[in-house]
Structures are given as structure tokens and as C-alpha cells.
Amino acid sequence: MQESTLPLLFNWAALMALTVILAFAGDVVGLSQPSPIWLVVIALAAAFKARIILRSYLGLFRAPGALAGFFSAVFILLALVAVSFLIFPTPARTSGGKPAFAQTFAGGIE
């Protein structure tokens, strides 16, 4: 019995669309201080991508408990990372000058 490739193509298209959203959000955020809205967009897009991969490509639609458990773990981890970006400022976002890694590639910190 051959399964339809339509769900596979739909999932692939959804993953590509979410990748474009992540790329756009990452470009907008850049090196400046990310706003909470963009961090939520990035975290949700990454969570939806993880859910598609867990459900469709790893076959966890057959085990709803495992799908819920793995997705919950991914979601909590993404939420912790997003919140940590808001709570703990990095030197590149607070110094007002060039980021440290940019100074390194530009010939050292002066």
C-alpha cells in the first residue's frame, strides 16, 4: 500500500515557510536588543517547526503521549531561552558601540 505524498509535501512547505519567517525575524532582530514581540515570533516559529518534525517525520502521531511530552520539553526550553534574552542583557546590546566579536574581526579591541 502506497501512502499519499500530499501530507509530506504540505509538511515540507510548512517547514520552508517557517524557515523564511525565522530568517526574516532574525534579520529584523539583528544585533540590536530584540523586542519581546520578535522573540515570541522566533520562539513560536521554532516550536511549530519542532512539532511538525516530531509529528510527521519521526512518526510520533502514533504515540500522542510521547508527542506531547517531547513537544512540551522543546516548548519549555524555547521559552526559557527567549526569556533569558529579555532578562539578561549581553555586552553587545548594552555597550552602544561595536559588538565585541565585530571588534575582534576588525583588528582587535582598542
C-alpha positions in Angstrom: 0.0 0.0 0.0 1.4 3.4 -1.1 0.8 6.4 1.1 -0.1 9.7 -0.4 2.8 12.2 -0.7 0.5 15.1 -0.2 1.0 15.3 3.6 4.7 15.1 3.1 4.7 18.0 0.6 2.4 20.0 2.9 4.8 19.5 5.8 7.8 20.4 3.7 6.1 23.6 2.5 5.1 24.5 6.1 8.7 23.9 7.3 10.1 26.1 4.4 7.6 28.9 5.2 8.5 28.8 8.9 12.2 28.9 7.9 11.6 32.1 5.9 9.7 33.6 8.9 12.7 32.7 11.2 15.2 34.2 8.7 13.1 37.4 8.4 12.7 37.7 12.2 16.4 37.0 12.7 17.3 39.7 10.2 14.9 42.2 11.9 16.3 41.5 15.3 19.9 41.6 14.1 22.4 42.6 16.8 20.1 45.2 18.4 18.1 44.5 21.5 15.3 42.1 20.4 11.8 43.2 21.3 9.5 40.8 23.1 7.3 40.5 20.0 10.1 39.3 17.8 11.4 36.9 20.4 7.9 35.4 20.6 7.7 35.1 16.8 11.1 33.4 16.7 10.2 31.0 19.6 6.8 30.1 18.2 8.1 29.5 14.7 10.8 27.2 16.1 8.2 25.4 18.2 5.9 24.8 15.2 8.9 23.5 13.2 9.7 21.1 16.1 6.1 19.9 16.3 6.0 19.2 12.5 9.2 17.3 12.6 8.2 15.3 15.8 4.8 14.5 14.5 5.3 13.9 10.8 8.9 12.9 10.2 9.5 11.0 13.5 6.1 9.4 13.4 5.0 10.4 16.8 1.4 10.9 15.6 1.1 7.2 16.5 2.1 7.9 20.1 0.3 11.1 21.3 1.7 10.9 24.8 5.3 10.9 23.5 4.5 13.7 21.1 3.0 15.8 23.9 6.0 15.1 26.2 8.7 15.9 23.6 6.9 19.0 22.4 6.4 20.2 25.9 10.1 19.8 26.6 11.0 21.7 23.4 8.5 24.4 24.1 9.7 24.9 27.7 13.3 25.1 26.5 12.5 27.7 23.8 10.5 29.7 26.4 13.5 29.7 28.8 15.9 30.8 26.1 13.6 33.6 24.9 13.0 34.8 28.5 16.7 34.7 29.2 17.4 37.0 26.2 15.0 39.6 27.7 16.2 39.3 31.3 20.0 39.1 30.9 21.4 41.8 28.7 24.6 41.0 26.8 27.6 43.4 26.5 26.9 43.7 22.7 23.4 45.1 23.4 24.3 47.4 26.3 27.6 49.0 25.3 26.3 51.1 22.5 29.4 50.5 20.4 30.5 47.8 18.1 29.8 44.2 19.3 32.9 42.5 20.8 33.0 39.9 18.0 32.9 42.6 15.4 35.9 44.4 17.0 37.8 41.1 17.1 37.4 40.7 13.3 38.1 44.4 12.7 41.6 44.2 14.2 41.2 43.8 17.9 39.6 45.6 20.8 41.1 49.1 21.1 
